């Protein structure tokens, strides 16, 4: 409200200044000033709309309404505008012989000003309509840079489609043949504006947090629409293939559809969806990358953020890095075998390192000796047990199958026009599958960051990569608190869904889990949230507002007195969140909450797709 108040004040100053200036010009009979002043007035209103100064525009509308009423009353009092102009013309003298001289005449000056008003009326009407729509949606500022990027991206896509077909075949950043034109850059699809019926979408330059228990409409209302309407490559994780079943046909029309089941079950995949074969080893090419991939595997473990487990995790991570580096010199089959009996494979691994001398091999050999040779048997057994959890999925025959015959490239995926990767992690196997899933997601994230850095050098526009991670704390436990604060700036739009904040606290710790509410730019609240801690934390994070308070007092002798003050109240109290009805969604952008109509992919997919374009 403070921002709107400042804009209303600006409007009063703007309108008052223009009114006084035009009045002075008329009073001094400097009629040639009236048209340019009128033009400046309308231009000011238009610029106010373009800069998102909604309060200013609405206040000017009210001022103009009052101005019209006063002018009408004055015209009636003076007996009509024509008579007033005729009297002024008589007083001025004969009609001027040409236009330039006529600018000095009151009749000509008024006529030109009136004509200018008619010319600018459509622009002014559009400006007011835009401002009114923005106000109803709670928008007080427009991201002009985002608008510019959207226009530039759309123009680039149009140029690509109308240019020489042969040129597109050699450009790595152009859409693949037959792919539909990309949607304008936009974030998660959240629902419909209850007043205009238009789409409400998250800001793609920030992360989006969706909170809703099972049955609240997460998948049908946010997850599936966000996957279907993502403007570029998108990754979807879920506990089952429901998102794939709902959106694969739509996404196949825009790019290639992939499905990754770390356990190797490919029987449920529909026609036209390719099964992913990939392993963490595909991201290893030297000792440093081996350490990086081992750290990715570690962060997927349930106790990854437990200080009491840090020692065992550190040693297990080092050992895993040795296996990864040695396997990068031999192949994935050896890695699968070594992970099942790492201590028995020690001498074989040393032989591989000796056969490939160099600084990287020396560091890997030292790390192996520190874990195997310099550690007591009991401690080494504990480290080995910890490391075995990193490779749990590769103890399954299906897991071994998915690791062989690599056919998926994270680097090519992020360069695609609009490819889709579906990942299913059954709830009973989350701990087994999580390391492989996290490793793949992190590989894609790394490639997107690298690609963004390359494109930024030449200011080349590109659609963002979108991660839509349902049940993120279980299915894809990447380091969300760290990634959410940086991903949007590198064209990675993060959409994460939780049942409540208790899941986040359990996964990333009390402080970091609760801190998600301040890190993400868009918060989406669905019906059915009952966890008291979540309700209170959400309400507090949204903040308070100042409400005017009027108090009337009656003294003993019957005298009345009125006092004015302000009181602070929650913008959204916990009770309102808890009582949110089905079919409604609360969206919080910054500290501005507003209620919208929920989308339903299964019932209105066509409407959603139309609204997204």
Secondary structure, 3 states (H helix, E strand, C coil): CHHHHHHHHHHHHHHHHHHHHHHHHHHCCCCHHHHHHHHHHHHHHHHHHHCCCHHHHHHHHHHHHHHHHHHHHHHHHCCCHHHHHHHHHHHHCCCCCCHHHHCCCHHHHHHHHHHHHHHHHHHHHHHHHHHHHHHHCCCCCCCHHHHHHHHHHHHHHHHHHHCCHHHHHHCCCCCCCCCCCCCCCCCCEEEECCCCCCEEECCCCCCEEEECCCCCCHHHHHHHHHHHCCCCCEEEEECCCHHHHHHHHHHHCCCCEEEECCCCCCCCCCCCEEECCCCHHHHCCCHHHHHHHHHHHHHCCCCCCCHHHHHHHHHHHHHHHHHHHHHHHHCHHHHHHHHHCCCCCHHHHHHHHHHCCCHHHHHHHHHHHHHHCCCCHHHHHHHHHHHHHHHHHHHCHHHHHHHCCCCCCHHHHHHCCCCEEEEECCHHHHHHHHHHHHHHHHHHHHHHHHHHHHHHHCCCCCCCEEEEECCHHHHCCCCHHHHHCCCHHHCEEEEEEECCHHHHHHHHCHHHHHCHHHHCCEEEECCCCCCHHHHHHHHHHHCEEEEEEEEEEECCCCCEEEEEEEEEEECCCHHHHHCCCCCEEEEEECCEEEEEECCCHHHHHHHHHHHHC
